[in-house]
Every structure is written in structure tokens, then in C-alpha cells.
Amino acid sequence: MANENVLDVVYFLTETVNRSASDLHLAVGSPPMARLHGSLVPLAEYNLTADNCRDLILGILTENQRARLEEEWELDFALQVDGLGRFRGNAHYSRGSLEAAFRHIPSEIPDIKNLGHRPFLLQLCNLEQGLILFTGITGSGKTTTLASIIQHIGSQRSGVIITVEDPIEFIFENRLSLVKQRELGTDTKSFPIALRHALRQDPDIIMISEMRDRETMQTAISAAETGHLVLATVHTIDAPKALDRLIDSFPPDQQPQILAQLANCLQAVVSQRLLPRADGQGRVLATEIMVCNNAIRACLRDRRGEQMIGLMEISSREGMHTIDDSLIELLEKGLITKEEALINARDPNRINNLKAKKSGFFS
């Protein structure tokens, strides 16, 4: 653990990686903290002052990044540390003081088959057009899943893949496909501008790191309607809420048209969460997949979210499953505790009705 003489971002990032932690937090009045398996652990024996934080953060920013931070008071950026890897950073103000959070990005993009998703996800990678949404809260692994899918597609078929990211996290290699990565603030001024111009860059696949605003959503839907495969993330906890978030971004008088467009172009919604393992050794993936068959599309047009959930429960042959299906599978394998399953279940009765298992995790 660092003493008061150590004030170096690279040192704290190195400690974060060496401990297999996911995030580093620099905050005034607290020691540098790393997030390990969901919990925060200190990396120093002292608390950071406002001057400490400001010096640490400004010391790693470029002149252009400092100017953007001064203008907007917030900054998303990527940081490359030789011999250590890449990090996604966010600088921001809290009670008037500059603070930051960093997320470690693995140097190698994991194989999609090794993330814990059900095999059906690979079938979605074969789609050639339409919209696929990836949802989950911050830290649920959406970015890693999306990167693994882009790498898989780029290795399996020839085409042009354009990504619009804020910031660029994983670096893709050009294999069978040509991957053109564009970063907000460096390569383009906004998501909507980048997407409008992407349609003139001969894309087969467009990846959007986050759909934040109405214009981005509308442009993404239009791209999916015109024969492109569009992959995008939305910050919601499950598939139905992802659709609610998207639709509610539009004024009421525009929502019927958006519902009709989505019913035509949406292919699937993949939702995921990372849950603490029962043995305390890391986290495990829980997922939900909604595939847009004719019945789901009919529910979407009429905005019948509860019926969508019921259809997902009875449509496993078409690749669908609910979060409760995933939790039950993890519980039966002894990978999560019953308490964790109940916290995350949409219908806790399904968890409570399970018979006791010899594993000891059903208590």
C-alpha cells in the first residue's frame, strides 16, 4: 500500500491491474480506491487532497482534453499506459473539486465463447441487417460483449465495420473486415453527425458505444431500416426497459412512428448483469435475450411490455430466455447464492419454488 510520498496515477493504475480490480477512483478526502469483485479497497494509507486529485488528473490529460474539461466540466477519455494497457477515464467535478474514475480495458479482446453467454448469441452475429440492442447497468460488461462480437464478426466475414465510441476502448485488428474506429471529440463532433456521415462510408455494420439522445436513436433506427446491421448499447437493467427508454426519448406524437419503425427493424435485445460468485472469487454473467419474432413485434407495436416477458419465457426454442431463467441456471450450478438470485429476479417466486440442492447454496 502506498505511503504519502507516492502520488502517481500510473502507480495506482498498476496496483489496480495487479490486484485484478476493474476500476480506480480518485476522490478528495479518500485514499485512491480500486473496485475488486464489486467492493472498494484502498490503495494508499492517506487521503487525497483537492490539490492531489487535480495534479494527478491534469497530469495525464492532453492540452486538448484539458480545454474540453474546462469548457464542459466533464470529460470522457482513453489512456494508454505502456506495458500496462488501456483505460477508460472520466474526469468530473464533485463539490467543486476535480475527481476521476478509471476502468481497465483488457489488452486482448476475449473470445465471445468465453464470456458466459448462451450459444445463441453467436447466431445473432450472423445477421446482416437490423438493430441489436445491448443493455445493462454501468459495469455489467456490455462494452466487452460488444467488442467480442465485433472481433468475431470481423474475423468471420468480409465487410466494413464503423464504430462510433466515446472514448475508443478496445482496439480492433483488420482481419476479414475493415474496422474504422471513430472517437467522439477526436474524430467526430457528435454521435448524430458521425452516424449521418457513416451512411456515406459504405458500411456493412455500425457500432454505437452508447445511444444517449433522441437524434442518435433516430439515426440508428434509420440506418437499421436501410439495410445495415446496427449494434448499440443502452443503459437499462433489462430488455423491456431498454425499449421503454428508447421510446420515451421521443415526444408522444412521434412515439407511434418510432414503435412502427422498431417493430420493423429491431432484431434482438441482449441484457446482462455481472453478479458476485457464491465462492467470492470474482463475478459471473447473468443474461436475458429477447428475439423479435412476429409475436414480439406485435407486442412492440402496441407497447405491451408484460406480454413480451411472457413470450420470452415460452420461446426458448427461438433462442430467448429471461433473466430468471439465467439466475436459476446459475443457482443450480452453485455459481451464485439464493440471496443474490432473489435480489436480481424479476419473479422471486420462481427462485423460492426451487427445490433444495445438495450444493448448499439453496438455503
Beta strands, then each sheet from edge to edge (+ up, - down):
strand 1: 23-26
strand 2: 33-36
strand 3: 39-42
strand 4: 74-81
strand 5: 85-94
strand 6: 97-105
strand 7: 130-135
strand 8: 160-165
strand 9: 178-183
strand 10: 205-208
strand 11: 229-234
strand 12: 266-276
strand 13: 283-291
sheet 1: 3+ 2- 1+ 6- 5+ 4-
sheet 2: 9+ 8+ 10+ 11+ 7+ 12+ 13-
end
